[in-house]
Amino acid sequence: MIKLEQFQEAKKRVDEVIIPTPLIYSEVFSKECKNQVYIKPENLQRTGAFKIRGAYNKIVKMSDEAKKKGLIASSAGNHAQGVAYAAHKLGVKATIVMPKHTPLIKVEATQSHGADVVLAGEVYDDSYQAACDLQKEHGYTFVHPFDDEDVIEGQGTIALEILEELPDVDIILVPVGGGGLISGIACAAKQLKPTIKIVGVEPEGAASALAAINEDQVVALKEAVTIADGTAVKQIGEKTFDYIKEYVDGIITVSDYELMDAFLLLVEKHKLVAENSGILSLAGLKKLNEKNKKVVSLISGGNIDVMSISSMINKGLISRGRIFTFTVQLLDKPGELEFVSHVLSECNANVIGVEHNQFKNFARFSEVELRVTCETNGEAHINKIIDTFSEKGYTITRIN
């Protein structure tokens, strides 16, 4: 296992390329989980994610001979940019294999650092195999995104920063994909403060670390389906599994809906944008059993395209009850639409969409269906609207 002195040496190396990401106290997330929550915003890091740390630490330690052969890596995006940036800075040729459906913003960002990008496979594991084939063919040096101790060492520098800034932190929540990030953070943090708890957070649709813990061995999931594409890993690393078993106190899983919820809060309350996999630790806060503790949630990355941001905001609004769509059956006569508008105004709901349908088959020929979308303040507000219509003799059907 990596010693504390090695993490400290790695910190000196990565300080050459990283930018400071001081902790941010979050009143809103603290209130949501009844803890004192601090955000570690690695989405603001150079290349938009923590991955620059491990990539740079790995490459700078390589021999000149290895550097001359060139590098190859496989990545869903953030490791790719970290390797590309580090390789360019150190004058080393880099080839990156990425899944076919990697967001365009990550592909273009990787290319902008001078790396050659090869798109292959549906998920990370497929890209990894393609990269291994290219390594054998061309003699490249492989820079693994997580199952490499030099990479783990670099990622662990985050723990040194957290504990230097907040020595009395009780819990650190860490997103988990292949396991390199949590391995480094847990190993470094436990050596500095043995009483600290390190908790990993995985998407429900790609919980490979939890599966490995349950089986007490690394296992391959049949599929990895999640909006958190950066952590869509079917199988964690052999090395990272050893670190997780030794130093990690637990694994939490969250749904895609919980990710959307956390995304909206982060954007709205902190004006910070993070990618889906980056906010796993924020989505996991509500599932902590502990209360009144100092908790650091690590946002691991912020590389998300504009279309995905729009989709996440809209779905997050619906998830938090901020957008309410319903239908109501009305008599086909003047004044009914005005009545609905009056009731919604009385409930302080802002109408943003109306559809009047006269052609559906209703129980009575004289009926029409009105579909309304309005802005609300949450579930309590929605229930008030439903109850108000009911009091006035109208039954409304919730669509979302």
Residue pairs with C-beta under 8 A, 6 or more apart in sequence:
1 187
1 242
1 243
1 246
2 149
2 152
2 153
2 156
2 184
2 187
2 188
3 191
4 188
4 191
4 192
6 153
7 153
7 156
7 157
7 159
7 160
7 184
7 187
7 188
7 191
8 160
10 53
10 57
10 153
10 154
10 156
10 157
11 157
11 160
11 161
13 56
13 57
13 60
13 61
13 154
14 52
14 53
14 56
14 57
14 154
14 157
16 56
17 46
17 52
17 56
17 85
17 86
17 89
18 45
18 46
18 52
18 53
19 44
19 45
19 46
21 40
21 41
21 42
21 44
21 45
21 161
22 165
23 38
23 39
23 40
23 162
23 165
23 166
23 296
24 38
24 39
24 41
24 270
25 36
25 37
25 38
25 39
26 37
26 38
26 39
26 269
26 270
26 297
27 269
28 265
28 269
28 270
29 37
29 39
29 265
29 282
29 285
29 297
30 36
30 37
32 265
32 285
32 286
33 285
33 286
33 288
33 291
33 295
34 291
34 292
35 171
35 285
35 288
35 290
35 291
35 292
35 293
35 294
35 295
36 292
36 293
36 294
36 295
37 285
37 295
37 296
37 297
38 166
38 169
38 294
38 295
38 296
38 297
39 270
39 272
39 282
39 296
39 297
39 299
40 158
40 161
40 162
40 296
40 297
40 298
40 299
41 272
41 299
42 49
42 50
42 158
42 278
42 298
42 299
42 300
42 301
43 49
43 272
43 273
43 274
43 275
43 278
43 299
43 300
43 301
43 302
44 272
44 302
45 52
45 53
46 52
46 85
47 78
47 81
47 82
47 85
47 109
47 113
48 78
48 81
48 109
48 301
48 302
48 303
49 78
49 81
49 82
49 275
49 278
49 300
49 301
49 302
49 303
50 78
50 155
50 158
50 181
50 298
50 300
50 301
51 75
51 78
51 79
51 81
51 82
51 83
51 145
51 301
52 81
52 82
52 85
52 86
53 82
53 154
53 155
53 157
53 158
54 79
54 82
54 145
54 146
54 148
54 150
54 151
54 152
54 153
54 154
54 155
54 180
54 184
55 73
55 79
55 82
55 83
55 85
55 86
55 143
55 151
55 154
56 82
56 85
56 86
56 89
56 154
57 150
57 151
57 153
57 154
57 157
58 86
58 143
58 148
58 150
58 151
58 154
59 67
59 71
59 83
59 86
59 87
59 90
59 92
59 143
60 86
60 90
61 150
62 141
66 141
67 90
67 91
67 92
67 141
69 139
69 140
69 141
70 92
70 93
70 94
70 95
70 138
70 140
70 141
71 83
71 87
71 92
71 93
71 94
71 95
71 140
71 141
71 142
71 143
72 94
72 95
72 96
72 97
72 131
72 134
72 135
72 138
72 140
72 141
72 142
72 143
73 79
73 80
73 83
73 94
73 95
73 96
73 97
73 131
73 142
73 143
73 144
73 145
74 96
74 97
74 98
74 124
74 127
74 128
74 130
74 131
74 145
75 83
75 96
75 97
75 98
75 124
75 127
75 145
76 98
76 99
76 102
76 106
76 123
76 124
76 127
76 177
76 229
76 230
76 232
77 98
77 102
77 103
77 106
77 107
77 110
77 229
77 230
77 301
77 303
78 106
78 230
78 300
78 301
78 303
79 143
79 145
79 146
80 96
80 98
80 106
80 110
80 115
80 117
81 106
81 109
81 110
81 113
81 303
83 94
83 96
83 115
83 143
84 94
84 96
84 110
84 111
84 113
84 114
84 115
85 113
87 93
87 94
87 113
87 114
87 115
88 94
88 113
88 114
88 115
93 116
94 114
94 115
94 116
95 115
95 116
95 117
95 118
95 134
95 138
95 140
96 110
96 115
96 116
96 117
96 118
97 117
97 118
97 119
97 120
97 121
97 127
97 128
97 130
97 131
97 134
98 106
98 107
98 110
98 117
98 118
98 119
98 120
98 127
99 119
99 120
99 121
99 122
99 123
99 124
99 126
99 127
99 229
100 119
100 120
100 121
100 122
101 122
101 229
102 119
102 229
103 229
103 303
103 304
103 305
103 308
104 305
105 303
105 304
105 305
106 303
107 117
107 119
109 303
110 117
111 117
118 130
118 134
120 126
120 127
120 130
121 127
121 128
121 129
121 130
123 224
123 232
123 233
123 234
124 145
124 177
124 178
124 224
124 232
124 233
124 234
125 220
125 224
125 233
125 234
125 235
131 142
132 142
134 140
135 141
135 142
143 151
144 151
144 237
145 151
145 178
145 180
146 152
146 177
146 178
146 179
146 180
146 181
146 183
146 236
146 237
146 240
147 178
147 179
147 180
147 237
147 238
147 239
147 240
148 180
148 239
149 239
151 180
151 184
152 180
152 183
152 184
152 187
152 239
152 240
152 243
153 184
154 184
155 180
155 181
155 183
155 184
155 185
156 183
156 184
156 185
156 187
156 188
157 184
157 188
158 181
158 184
158 185
158 298
159 172
159 184
159 185
159 186
159 188
159 189
159 192
160 188
160 192
162 169
162 172
162 185
162 189
162 296
163 169
163 189
163 192
163 193
163 196
166 294
166 296
167 193
168 294
169 193
169 196
169 294
169 295
169 296
170 196
170 197
170 290
170 293
170 294
170 295
171 196
171 197
171 198
171 199
171 288
171 290
171 293
171 294
171 295
171 296
172 185
172 189
172 196
172 197
172 198
172 199
172 295
172 296
172 298
173 199
173 200
173 201
173 252
173 281
173 282
173 284
173 285
173 288
173 295
173 296
173 297
173 298
174 181
174 182
174 185
174 186
174 198
174 199
174 200
174 201
174 281
174 298
174 300
175 181
175 182
175 200
175 201
175 202
175 228
175 231
175 277
175 278
175 279
175 280
175 281
175 298
175 300
176 182
176 200
176 201
176 202
176 209
176 231
176 236
176 251
176 280
177 206
177 230
177 231
177 232
177 233
177 277
178 233
178 236
178 237
178 240
179 209
179 236
179 237
179 240
179 241
179 243
179 244
180 237
180 240
181 298
181 300
182 198
182 200
182 209
182 240
182 243
182 244
182 248
183 239
183 240
183 243
183 244
183 247
184 243
185 198
185 298
186 198
186 243
186 244
186 246
186 247
186 248
187 243
187 246
187 247
189 196
189 198
189 247
190 196
190 198
190 247
197 249
197 250
197 290
198 247
198 248
198 249
199 248
199 249
199 250
199 251
199 252
199 284
199 288
200 209
200 244
200 248
200 250
200 251
200 252
201 251
201 252
201 253
201 254
201 280
201 281
201 283
201 284
202 208
202 209
202 210
202 231
202 251
202 252
202 253
202 254
202 280
203 226
203 227
203 228
203 231
203 232
203 253
203 254
203 255
203 256
203 259
203 277
203 280
204 226
204 253
204 254
204 255
204 256
205 223
205 224
205 225
205 226
205 232
205 256
206 221
206 224
206 225
206 226
206 228
206 231
206 232
206 233
206 234
207 221
207 251
207 253
208 219
208 220
208 221
208 224
208 233
208 234
208 235
208 236
209 236
209 241
209 244
209 251
210 251
210 253
211 219
211 221
212 218
212 219
212 236
212 241
212 244
213 244
213 245
213 251
217 241
218 235
218 236
218 237
218 238
218 241
219 235
220 234
220 235
221 234
221 235
222 234
223 234
224 232
224 233
224 234
225 232
226 232
226 256
226 276
227 256
227 259
227 260
227 276
228 256
228 259
228 275
228 276
228 277
228 280
229 275
229 276
229 277
230 275
230 276
230 277
230 278
230 300
230 301
231 277
231 280
236 244
252 284
252 287
252 288
254 280
254 283
254 284
254 287
256 276
257 315
257 319
258 283
258 286
259 276
259 279
259 280
259 283
260 312
260 315
260 316
260 319
261 283
261 316
261 319
261 320
262 279
262 282
262 283
262 285
263 274
263 276
263 279
263 312
263 313
263 316
264 312
264 313
264 316
264 317
264 319
264 320
264 322
265 282
265 316
265 320
266 272
266 273
266 274
266 279
266 282
266 299
267 273
267 309
267 313
272 299
272 302
273 302
273 304
273 309
274 299
274 301
274 302
274 304
275 301
275 302
275 303
275 304
275 308
276 304
276 308
276 312
277 300
277 301
278 299
278 300
278 301
278 302
279 299
280 300
281 297
281 298
281 299
281 300
282 297
282 299
284 297
285 295
285 297
288 295
304 312
314 323
316 322
317 323
318 400
320 378
321 376
321 377
321 378
321 379
321 381
321 382
322 375
322 376
322 377
322 378
323 352
323 373
323 374
323 375
323 376
323 400
324 349
324 373
324 374
324 375
324 376
324 381
324 382
324 385
324 398
324 400
325 353
325 371
325 372
325 373
325 374
325 398
325 399
325 400
326 371
326 372
326 385
326 386
326 396
326 397
326 398
326 399
327 369
327 370
327 371
327 372
327 396
327 397
327 399
328 340
328 369
328 370
328 372
328 389
328 394
328 395
328 396
328 397
329 362
329 367
329 368
329 369
329 370
329 395
330 336
330 337
330 340
330 367
330 368
330 369
330 370
330 394
331 366
331 367
331 368
332 358
332 366
332 367
332 368
333 366
336 368
336 370
337 354
337 356
337 370
340 370
340 372
341 351
343 385
343 388
343 389
343 392
343 394
344 351
344 372
344 374
344 385
346 388
347 381
347 384
347 385
347 388
348 381
349 374
349 375
349 376
349 381
349 385
350 374
350 375
351 372
351 373
351 374
352 373
352 374
352 375
353 371
353 372
353 373
353 374
354 370
354 371
354 372
354 373
355 370
355 371
355 372
356 368
356 369
356 370
356 371
357 368
357 369
357 370
357 371
358 368
360 369
362 368
362 369
371 399
374 385
376 382
376 385
382 398
385 396
386 396
386 398
389 395
389 396
390 396
